């Protein structure tokens, strides 16, 4: 068994937690490699690029919050490499371990993984095709204006049939995982990860009739921006800006993201715990 270690290079606590985990893996005689772009901060330790890690490691431990987990998914989902998230952020909806008592928690996790006492949870992803380019997202895709409060007209088609034309700041398509992220803040419903569905939602619709829609994840959604100067974002990252009219085709992706789960999943308990967060 070989662990990949994927810390958030911009956070000191993430690098510190990674050092702690390195010591644990060394004490157990378990092979590991650290992401190459933090090599200078781990002199003498084995390192691999994310691409090499995806081919060579059985499990990748990710140190950070949900943002770091989303970055890791982009590297490892296509190779079916499961991620073990260690939460160093505020919410950590996608993570499995908390940073408190990381020595005992991670040591126990490694032993359980070695004994096969874990399961793999698969989460649906989305694929977007636009202007000859393909992008992948775990949470959502958003087609919007390039400037704040830049209202756009977006035509929505589902399985080739006209569904609506919406005047708004943007239209998103979200997965069940994304239902607890940006879509939720825009008034969308929460979906259990086991539900085979997608959410079609809007950002600040200039309309009295626009409401979120839940559709089959076997459907294909086409978004047609009838304005210039729009952008496509995925999981909070900009994919591209488009100066002219653009067509985005969205569908469930062929491969899923994989996460290591050590405890029996209770989505509703996790929902209550994580989204009851207030303040700092």
Order of alpha helices (4+ residues) and beta strands (2+ residues): beta-alpha-beta-beta-alpha-beta-alpha-beta-beta-alpha-beta-beta-beta-beta-beta-beta-beta-alpha-beta-beta-beta-beta-beta-beta-beta-alpha
